Amino acid sequence: MKHIIRLRWIVLAVWIAAAVLLMWQAPDMAKLVREKGQLTVPDGYPSKIAGEILDKHSSKEKGVESFIVVFHSKEKLTDSQLGEIENTVNRLKNEKDRLNIESVTTHFGDKDLESQLVSKDGKTVMTLLNVKMKGKEVKDVRKPLEQAIHTKDVDAYMTGNSLINEDVVISSEKGLAKTEVITVIFILIVLILVFRSVMAPLIPLLTVGMTYLISQSVVAFLIDRMDFPVSTFTQTFLVAVLFGIGTDYCILLLSRYKEELSDGNEVGTAILNTYKTAGKTVIFSGLAVMVGFASIGFASFKLYQSAVGVAVGVFVLLVALFTLVPFFMATLKKGLFWPVKKDISHSQSRIWGWMGKLSIIRPLIALGIVGILTVPLLISYDGELSFNSLDEIGNEYDSVKAFNIVSDSFGPGEVMPVQIVLENDDSMKNKEYLTIIEMISNKLEKLDHVNKVRAITRPMGDKLEEIYVKKQADEMGKGIEQGTDGINTIKNGLNDASKTLQDNKPQLQEATGSIGKLTDGTKGLQSGIGQLQTALGDIEKGIRSGSSGAARLKEGVKEAQEQALNIQQKNRQLLGGLQAAESGFPKLVEGYNNVSVPLQNALEQLMSLEKPLQELMENHPEIAADPNFQQIQGIIQKAARQVAIAKGTVSALNPELDKVQSGLQKANAGLTELTNGLGQYANGMQLIIDGLGQLQSGMDQAANGQNQVIGKIPEISKGLDQIASGQQQLQTGFGKVSGQLDQLTQGLSDSSTGLAKIGDGLDNAQNYLEDLSKDTNLQQSGINIPDQLLKDEQFQRVFDVYMSKDGKMTTVDVILDTNPYSNPSMKMIHQIEQTVKEETKGTKLENAHVGIGGITSTHRDLETMSNSDYNKTVTYMMIGIVLVLIILLRSLIMPVYLIASLLLTYYSSIAVTEIIFVDIMGYPGINWATPFFGFVMLMALGVDYSIFLMARFSEYKELDVKTGILLAMKNMGTVIMSAAIILAGTFAAMLPSGVLSMLQIATVVLTGLLFYALIILPLFVPVLISLLGKANWWPFTKRDHSGSDHSSNHHGISQ
């Protein structure tokens, strides 16, 4: 110390030079916070795994951020406003290079996206941007984008996780600036009140200010060169802690220096005595604080680690306190307390003296007061935490405004969904893997707080009904119903055909009998023709015998004419019957053909049922064992065989029917020729009769004519032979048709019966499929992805969105109906993890790599990690502080109840904070970082006051315990209360910052410090000290303090 006093100007020059050099060369702290101060999760956590898988399979450039542009109006957007929005979107597309935009996703030009990007009330439109950062900061790309999205008559904002984080940084910077100014002003006012001097308050400000500038530069170098942890808390904590404890330590040193001067010591001696006594206290206090913050380095969480920079600042502060403060003391001497002119004196604290007496004389009352103030607080504390980053900065920032608009318009989960990432060794572009993905999606959709799930099998968030067996069963049931109707129609047609054939059988038999009669008649006619020929021969002979037989010839001719006319009449009847048979026969053929067509349709219908039944059996092998299914399949096969036989029978009759029709045609032709011949014959007979009167003159002519007639008779006879032959063929053909018609009628009847059974079987199948389609258990009904869906061009585009090109990575987006930052959302992550694990167990995705991304998963991982780090870091911190206290106080007992007093203070103060921010202000919980930093700050800073008191108490070991602690309280009360007020004030300066976590941490610390300095330390600790007596120094021996530098007359008072 003597060397420092002697070389004090050199010391000052070194400090100034160091400050200037470091500030000149140090990196920009704000820039470092943006680049390296974002929250990150270590390897092995689900959100980290998801990010790594996405980066591995992503086709995007590295360093691409997603922004959401939100267009909003208080009323439904008009066509004019929508036109302006479309112009803005087109401007973004046209200026992609200038604005560093990689891609623009909008519903303009793609109606499929309208439901996702346009709110139902028509007040909000979203456009998604992928922005290439290219090593730039968010603020650099943000400004030109904000200018580009400006839209006439429409509010336009941007949001996204990176933008929200950027606004948190901006808010922290603004809060830091406010905190620095308020802290300096507050400390200056308090120091003036404490020292009643204008000069003394400047010493702590200059010392701590120099410390802050240098330590901030050192920390910036460590961050830049050695990846020292940093966050938005780092600078704020440096300001609050350094100005807080720095001022406290300066007060302690200046107060002791003032006390030494009041004892009449010279400046040099006063300085030396100050640092021998109070300096020792400062060393141990600073060491406790430094150990407390250094222990944070054992944390895994980077945010927690970021406070370790305070340990660097404390180290620089201790160096400054032992170099710069002695410079001011030695240089200004007693002028340091200017304008005080009267003798410098030191006063004791009356308040602490009174509370000390109460604690010693009435310990139960003192403990009762402590219990009344703390127990209700401890009981009311719930420990509910909040991870909502939006609460950090309030609704005044555009990123938060946009988020809240989207949350209200589309649902909170649409902005930042939970993203499940699955990575497999094999490609998942096939039905089996897609089925597993759909099973996962379907199960996730049933979880509480899940609004919808978007995946490759449900790209719009709605499940594709056509891939579910229940839907397919419903469609197949409808097809079977149509098939049943068709079969019933065929069955009815076959029944009608059978009935028609049965009804026509008597007519066919009658026609066959009539043909027999016609044949007999033809034969009789042929016999009559022979007789006629003989008669004509006789007539010819009679004519040629002479005119004597003319009268007899005339009678014979008349008789022949009558026979001919009779034959002609019978022939005409026969011709009419044959013509009727011929004209009716096409109807018979047509009816027969009508039977053939329904048989063919029936056969095709039955054959068409085999393929869907076969596909159903292949997709669900278990149905093959179903008796109903087997019965249906057997009935269909039997019916197909029966219809095929009936069709064959009908086909076999075609040639016979053709023969019958041909015979009828020939018979009709012959009868027509015969009828014409008979007519000519009758006409010839008339000529003979007419000519008998001229017999004598034309006998020769008559004989010749008669000869001609006789010559035609053989032709007539030949025609009758042909007619008889045709009639015989017709009769034979009709006999065959009649026999086969019975077989056809029976076949049609059997086919109708078989189709009836098929109809019954199909009714059973339809009922079974209908029951299956109504089954609400989708797992039981199963999933069957049709091949044509995989080949669909539109569905192929879905692969590009939800699956990597190689098919080895796919994503599933879970849209929650709760705020992604909220506690209910975070609790959902565990359920989502378990659901994915259960649904992939026993499948080809059982060993797939699974990650869960999204801000909700990240914060859930932060919660898990922070809880783990909290316990670990708190343990290390308490061990470090206890070791410092053991070394300083040479006791194992005192550190125990001092730590207990600090723990009581912490839980009471955080309970107060919860009451203020949760119960009164309505936040869902206190910020998740508040308990950790509140605990670290309160323990590290609160232990200072314990050390102040206990170090002074240890100086009075030669006195009895009660007297010693009472004297220590009187002498240190003012210093401790002043220090607590100043330190609480520096944290209170964080309150106007507007950053919620800062407000809450400040509330915990300032409440705790004041609570500790005014209640716990003066009431709780003295009770334990007085009750324990000499056991306070267990297990070390209480040394005689007779060799102390301070006599009992002035009690060796130190501050």
Stockholm file with secondary structure:
# STOCKHOLM 1.0

chainA/1-1055         MKHIIRLRWIVLAVWIAAAVLLMWQAPDMAKLVREKGQLTVPDGYPSKIAGEILDKHSSKEKGVESFIVVFHSKEKLTDSQLGEIENTVNRLKNEKDRLNIESVTTHFGDKDLESQLVSKDGKTVMTLLNVKMKGKEVKDVRKPLEQAIHTKDVDAYMTGNSLINEDVVISSEKGLAKTEVITVIFILIVLILVFRSVMAPLIPLLTVGMTYLISQSVVAFLIDRMDFPVSTFTQTFLVAVLFGIGTDYCILLLSRYKEELSDGNEVGTAILNTYKTAGKTVIFSGLAVMVGFASIGFASFKLYQSAVGVAVGVFVLLVALFTLVPFFMATLKKGLFWPVKKDISHSQSRIWGWMGKLSIIRPLIALGIVGILTVPLLISYDGELSFNSLDEIGNEYDSVKAFNIVSDSFGPGEVMPVQIVLENDDSMKNKEYLTIIEMISNKLEKLDHVNKVRAITRPMGDKLEEIYVKKQADEMGKGIEQGTDGINTIKNGLNDASKTLQDNKPQLQEATGSIGKLTDGTKGLQSGIGQLQTALGDIEKGIRSGSSGAARLKEGVKEAQEQALNIQQKNRQLLGGLQAAESGFPKLVEGYNNVSVPLQNALEQLMSLEKPLQELMENHPEIAADPNFQQIQGIIQKAARQVAIAKGTVSALNPELDKVQSGLQKANAGLTELTNGLGQYANGMQLIIDGLGQLQSGMDQAANGQNQVIGKIPEISKGLDQIASGQQQLQTGFGKVSGQLDQLTQGLSDSSTGLAKIGDGLDNAQNYLEDLSKDTNLQQSGINIPDQLLKDEQFQRVFDVYMSKDGKMTTVDVILDTNPYSNPSMKMIHQIEQTVKEETKGTKLENAHVGIGGITSTHRDLETMSNSDYNKTVTYMMIGIVLVLIILLRSLIMPVYLIASLLLTYYSSIAVTEIIFVDIMGYPGINWATPFFGFVMLMALGVDYSIFLMARFSEYKELDVKTGILLAMKNMGTVIMSAAIILAGTFAAMLPSGVLSMLQIATVVLTGLLFYALIILPLFVPVLISLLGKANWWPFTKRDHSGSDHSSNHHGISQ
#=GR chainA/1-1055 SS CHHHHHTHHHHHHHHHHHHHHHHHHSCCHHHHHHHHCSCCCCTTSHHHHHHHHHHHHCCSCSSEEEEEEEEECSSCCCHHHHHHHHHHHHHHHHTHHHHTEEEEECSTTCGGGHHHHBCTTSSEEEEEEEEECTTCCHHHHHHHHHHHTCBTTBEEEEECHHHHHHHHHHHHHHHHHHHHHHHHHHHHHHHHHHHCCSSTTHHHHHHHHHHHHHHHHHHHHHHHHHCCCCCHHHHHHHHHHHHHHHHHHHHHHHHHHHHHHHTTCCHHHHHHHHHHHHHHHHHHHHHHHHHHHHGGGGCSCHHHHGGGHHHHHHHHHHHHHTTHHHHHHHHHGGGGGTTCCSCCCCCCCHHHHHHHHHHHHCHHHHHHHHHHHHHHHHHHCCCCEECCTHHHHCTTSHHHHHHHHHHHHHCHHHHSCEEEEEECSSCCCSHHHHHHHHHHHHHHHTSTTEEEEEBTTBTTSSCCGGGBHHHHHHHHHHHHHHHHHHHHHHHHHHHHHHHHHHHHHHHHHHHHHHHHHHHHHHHHHHHHHHHHHHHHHHHHHHHHHCGGGHHHHHHHHHHHHHHHHHHHHHHHHHHHHHHHHHHHHHHHHHHHHHHHHHHHHHHHHHHHHHHHHHHHHHHCGGGGGCHHHHHHHHHHHHHHHHHHHHHHHHHHHHHHHHHHHHHHHHHHHHHHHHHHHHHHHHHHHHHHHHHHTTHHHHHHHHHHHHHHHHHHHHHHHHHHHHHHHHHHHHHHHHHHHHHHHHHHHHHHHHHHHHHHHHHHHHHHHHHHHHHHHTCCCHHHHCBCCCHHHHHCHHHHHHHHHHBCTTSSEEEEEEEESSCTTSHHHHHHHHHHHHHHHHHHTTSTTTTCEEEEESHHHHHHHHHHHHHHHHHHHHHHHHHHHHHHHHHHHCCSHHHHHHHHHHHHHHHHHHHHHHIIIIIITCCSSEETTHHHHHHHHHHHHHHHHHHHHHHHHHTTTTSCHHHHHHHHHHHHHHHHHHHHHHHHHHHHTTGGGCCHHHHHHHHHHHHHHHHIIIIIIIIIHHHHHHHHGGGGGTTSCCCCCTTSSSCTTTTTCCC
#=GC SS_cons          CHHHHHTHHHHHHHHHHHHHHHHHHSCCHHHHHHHHCSCCCCTTSHHHHHHHHHHHHCCSCSSEEEEEEEEECSSCCCHHHHHHHHHHHHHHHHTHHHHTEEEEECSTTCGGGHHHHBCTTSSEEEEEEEEECTTCCHHHHHHHHHHHTCBTTBEEEEECHHHHHHHHHHHHHHHHHHHHHHHHHHHHHHHHHHHCCSSTTHHHHHHHHHHHHHHHHHHHHHHHHHCCCCCHHHHHHHHHHHHHHHHHHHHHHHHHHHHHHHTTCCHHHHHHHHHHHHHHHHHHHHHHHHHHHHGGGGCSCHHHHGGGHHHHHHHHHHHHHTTHHHHHHHHHGGGGGTTCCSCCCCCCCHHHHHHHHHHHHCHHHHHHHHHHHHHHHHHHCCCCEECCTHHHHCTTSHHHHHHHHHHHHHCHHHHSCEEEEEECSSCCCSHHHHHHHHHHHHHHHTSTTEEEEEBTTBTTSSCCGGGBHHHHHHHHHHHHHHHHHHHHHHHHHHHHHHHHHHHHHHHHHHHHHHHHHHHHHHHHHHHHHHHHHHHHHHHHHHHHHCGGGHHHHHHHHHHHHHHHHHHHHHHHHHHHHHHHHHHHHHHHHHHHHHHHHHHHHHHHHHHHHHHHHHHHHHHCGGGGGCHHHHHHHHHHHHHHHHHHHHHHHHHHHHHHHHHHHHHHHHHHHHHHHHHHHHHHHHHHHHHHHHHHTTHHHHHHHHHHHHHHHHHHHHHHHHHHHHHHHHHHHHHHHHHHHHHHHHHHHHHHHHHHHHHHHHHHHHHHHHHHHHHHHTCCCHHHHCBCCCHHHHHCHHHHHHHHHHBCTTSSEEEEEEEESSCTTSHHHHHHHHHHHHHHHHHHTTSTTTTCEEEEESHHHHHHHHHHHHHHHHHHHHHHHHHHHHHHHHHHHCCSHHHHHHHHHHHHHHHHHHHHHHIIIIIITCCSSEETTHHHHHHHHHHHHHHHHHHHHHHHHHTTTTSCHHHHHHHHHHHHHHHHHHHHHHHHHHHHTTGGGCCHHHHHHHHHHHHHHHHIIIIIIIIIHHHHHHHHGGGGGTTSCCCCCTTSSSCTTTTTCCC
//
